[in-house]
Amino acid sequence: MAELAYLHLVRAQVRAQAQYRLSFLLDAIGSTLFTTLDLVAIVVLFRVTRTLAGFGFREAFLIATLAGLGFSVSDLCAGNVERLRTYVRSGLLDAILVRPRGVLPQLMATDFTLRRVGQVVQGAVALALAIRLAHVRLTPAHLALLVLTPLCGAVFFGSLFVAGATVAFYWIDSGELANSFTYGGRTFTQYPMTVYGGLFRRVFAYGLGFAFVAYYPGLLLLDRRDPLGAPAWLGWSSPAVATLAVGLAVLAWRTGVRHYRSTGS
Amino acid sequence: MTIIEMRELCREFTVSYKVGRLRRATRTVTAVDGIDLSVERGEMLGYIGPNGAGKSTTLKMLTGVLAPTSGRVHVCGYRPVPQRTRLAARIGVVFGQRSQLWWDLPLRDSFELLRHIYRAPAGAHAARLAGCVSLLDLGGFLDTPVRQLSLGQRMRGELTAALLHGPEILFLDEPTIGLDVVSKQAVRGFLADLGARGDTTLVLTTHDLADIERLGRRLVVIDHGRVVHDGSLDQLHARYASRRRVVVDLDEPLAGPVDFPGADLVETAAEGRRLTFELSGGTGELVARLASIAALRDLSVVEPDIEDVVARLYAEPAGLRGAP
């Protein structure tokens, strides 16, 4: 019953967006095209080289699509929390705070952007293609991994969206800083970790956890050992990493809301 | 029964500003500086003060939007920030600039969404909506998208939105700002009736002193984050000896000097045919006396300008403020 309210909010938002049909259509096409370009970039890359840091096209493509689908789902569900910035700047967050509901679910539901559904469909199709190309054996364990990985990826990126958005509570002109972690993080996870070197890899792949989103599950699906020497079971670590990310994001969010200063009268 | 209680309530903001080319310094601004106030259930409280006096900040602390820096605040028995969602179900809030309505949807849809958000029972919700539709005359634009409504229509929609879950307290921040005269009167009339019924406590901030004259049985004047007056409007007038003016037009000038008890003749114009009196009490005695000695052509009563009174209040040195 309680969650029904959010469903109503989502439906209302969809109805409101449907009033601007042409804009909706153009946005949907645009955002789908944009995510497709990411995959096209990988195809183009492999026209120049046969292997990329030890990975062939089919393998790299699987990792890229695993990461891509996870990101698209998170962008659909949580990408809109970056609009928190405008709510904080205009003081509109006040109107949300005085309702008897959690702020975060309200924001996610109120700004639900249906046009991003196109990306998710595109991501799923690309993943299916990658599975065939890479000849992934569809054992029960692999099937479970194929469902779990994009799901945990979505949760992981969703946490990143939420944590990034909280910057707005402290710093009203936070600009696009958070995007370098979310959209930048997607691009980072779409490549095998062997591409990156030194400190950069240590910080982003392991420190921030991007390696566990698609790379390690991908290795397990490809029946490959990690050239970096990590054990194979890390392929199953994405639920733990996603849970940790959610915990940190919620903590950041709660602290942020307490810091809200509500501009203007 | 006390429904709102504030004790030593303070809120500070740190503001950063530029010093030199790159360096920034911060300074602390106290927006609310130790407010003690209790509001009883069913009261109508008007909250006035100049810009930046701390009215909105106080309202935000009462509704759970802002956490106090120090002090205690209880609303409906809850601490507003930690128990925000529970409190939110029992209060209604109209922040004039922050709409509760969905811009692209008809008013009716917004009300329906709010019913789900507040988990309001369908029957009670429909009954309250029907009440508001007739009292606020919403029938003509219930199916119009909010973005196409006039400001007055939208404000009536906001009032309805805040009341559909049957709140115990209605908080209003500048409910009449920017409205035309007719809409202002509609809103004031509606709020006056709501307050008169006694089951909803009303707390409103305003700049418009006519709102206070119509609605604020109890008037709290706030300046620099402190309460400088808490009492009725009449008490405010009595305290500052503000007086009403009576302007009378006569057919003929008065024959000679006449003594009017309780009233002072302050101006004579139009060759003695227009007289202006100042008095603190009722006008009946003066008018009766005038009518008995001269032929009255016209008469008007000018109420004391509360704006002047308030301006005087703000000008008063801080040391003199305090007990009402």
Contacts between the chains, C-beta under 8 A, distances in Angstrom:
chain1	res1	chain2	res2	distance
A	1	B	119	7.7
A	2	B	119	7.5
A	4	B	116	6.5
A	5	B	116	4.0
A	5	B	117	5.2
A	5	B	119	7.4
A	8	B	112	7.8
A	8	B	113	5.7
A	8	B	116	4.6
A	9	B	113	6.5
A	9	B	116	7.9
A	9	B	117	7.6
A	12	B	102	5.9
A	12	B	105	6.0
A	12	B	109	6.4
A	12	B	113	5.4
A	15	B	104	8.0
A	15	B	105	6.7
A	15	B	109	7.6
A	16	B	102	6.3
A	16	B	103	7.4
A	16	B	104	3.7
A	16	B	105	5.7
A	17	B	104	7.9
A	19	B	104	5.5
A	19	B	145	7.8
A	91	B	97	7.0
A	91	B	98	6.0
A	92	B	98	5.5
A	94	B	60	6.9
A	94	B	65	5.0
A	94	B	95	5.7
A	94	B	98	4.9
A	95	B	95	6.4
A	95	B	98	4.1
A	95	B	99	6.5
A	95	B	100	5.6
A	97	B	63	7.6
A	97	B	64	6.4
A	97	B	65	4.8
A	97	B	84	6.8
A	97	B	88	7.9
A	98	B	63	5.2
A	98	B	64	7.0
A	98	B	65	6.6
A	98	B	88	5.6
A	98	B	91	7.5
A	98	B	93	4.2
A	98	B	95	7.7
A	99	B	88	5.6
A	99	B	100	7.9
A	99	B	117	5.4
A	99	B	118	7.4
A	100	B	85	4.6
A	100	B	86	7.1
A	100	B	88	3.9
A	100	B	89	4.0
A	100	B	117	7.1
A	100	B	118	6.1
A	100	B	119	7.6
A	101	B	85	6.4
A	101	B	88	7.8
A	101	B	117	5.9
A	102	B	85	7.2
A	106	B	117	7.9
A	258	B	67	6.0
A	258	B	81	7.4
A	260	B	65	7.4
A	260	B	66	7.3
A	261	B	13	6.4
A	261	B	66	7.2
A	262	B	60	5.5
A	262	B	65	5.4
A	262	B	66	5.5
A	264	B	56	7.9
A	264	B	97	7.2
A	265	B	51	7.5
A	265	B	55	7.6
A	265	B	56	4.1
A	265	B	97	7.5
A	265	B	173	7.2
A	265	B	174	7.5
